């Protein structure tokens, strides 16, 4: 069965609700993203077990960012979970990312490391204040070069940045800040799922639009019907 090339962000108030979403959508999507809210909430072990039971991919979005030994220890401690993907901030530096890669190899994990470039809640004005670089595309490209050189597996990047990252064709690219239909959003760099996948994203992350819907499967079907010829589906 073909599945939408997406991770569903499980950010509902309780993991009881998140588990319900997994049960509803696992036949229709590639995987599920577990972030801070769900990972540190009650029943997180049950949520992770449900995702693994569903045969979907587990994307653990903890955005690790600390000294190298602490990040290495964090991944060591997650070895029993063995997520398919885990995130860290590229801005944490080469040694931190190398420590993460070392832990993955030492523990013989299948986990792929994804480097966060620039959060989709930040724009050029923000990046100038933080990184002294107003051109977000230039900054993201710089982060991608760093990621490539330390041999992590992929990038978390906005839809706006995908075209400038095309030369990094060996890196997985996962794009958050995604919408299926037109709506207002609190993120500053947002794009449509079909546009992101056409521009080079490997997968997209969809959140509130689906998980807060009363009929998420109907919404997915409607979106699929409107985008039959788009590069949206797994083989």
C-alpha positions, -999 to +999 in steps of 0.1 A: +000+000+000+013+034-009+018+059+020+021+096+021+057+106+023+052+122+057+058+119+094+029+129+115+039+151+145+023+137+176+018+168+196-016+163+212-021+170+249-020+134+260-004+103+247-038+086+249-048+109+221-016+104+202-019+066+203-054+070+188-039+090+159-013+063+153-040+036+152-060+057+127-033+068+104-005+041+104-018+026+071-017+059+053+016+076+064+053+067+064+060+074+101+054+094+132+074+121+149+077+120+187+088+154+201+093+169+235+056+171+245+049+134+238+083+120+247+082+135+282+045+128+288+027+099+305+024+067+285+054+076+262+066+040+263+032+028+251+032+054+223+066+043+211+055+006+213+024+014+193+044+031+165+068+002+163+039-023+163+024-004+134+055-010+113+058+028+106+090+047+111+098+062+145+112+098+143+124+109+177+127+147+175+147+156+206+170+182+189+200+172+210+224+201+216+250+198+243+287+190+249+299+159+229+300+135+258+265+144+269+250+139+235+269+106+231+255+095+265+220+106+255+221+084+224+236+055+244+206+057+268+181+056+238+197+025+224+168+003+237+143+025+218+164+023+186+145+050+167+147+051+129+156+088+130+169+112+157+176+150+155+204+172+168+213+208+161+241+212+136+250+244+155+263+221+183+294+216+162+316+190+146+327+172+177+292+169+191+279+154+158+309+130+156+301+118+191+266+111+181+278+091+150+302+072+173+274+062+197+252+050+168+280+028+155+290+015+190+255+005+198+249-010+163+218+010+159+199+015+126+191+051+137+198+079+111+210+112+125+192+143+111+208+178+116+185+207+123+196+237+101+174+267+110+141+264+128+111+272+106+100+297+133+130+319+125+134+343+096+163+364+083+159+390+110+162+363+136+191+346+120+210+379+118+206+384+155+217+349+164+242+339+137+252+373+122+238+362+088+205+376+074+205+354+043+188+322+056+196+302+025+233+310+028+233+300+064+214+268+058+238+259+030+267+264+054+251+241+080+245+215+052+283+215+044+291+209+080+266+181+082+280+165+051+316+166+064+308+148+096+288+121+078+254+124+095+225+111+074+203+141+067+189+175+073+159+191+088+152+221+065+124+244+055+107+242+021+122+276+013+157+260+015+153+229-006+163+243-039+197+256-026+203+222-010+198+201-042+236+194-046+235+176-012+217+147-029+231+120-006+215+136+024+180+128+035+159+160+037+129+162+060+108+194+059+087+207+087+065+238+085+042+219+061+005+224+052-018+205+029-044+232+025-042+270+028-043+282+065-028+307+089+003+295+107+026+307+135+057+295+116+074+319+094+088+296+066+059+274+056+052+255+024+027+230+009+036+193+011+034+187-027+057+217-033+083+205-008+084+170-022+087+183-058+116+206-047+136+178-032+123+169+003+125+132+010+097+134+035+076+162+051+063+166+086+025+173+091+011+182+125-019+201+137-037+202+104-042+164+106-040+155+143-066+181+153-090+171+125-121+151+134-117+131+102-080+129+094-083+100+070-109+119+050-086+149+049-057+128+036-080+113+010-092+147-001-056+159-004-046+128-024-075+133-048-064+169-054-027+159-060-029+126-078+000+133-101+023+147-074+054+130-060+036+124-027+035+086-022+059+059-013+063+030-037 
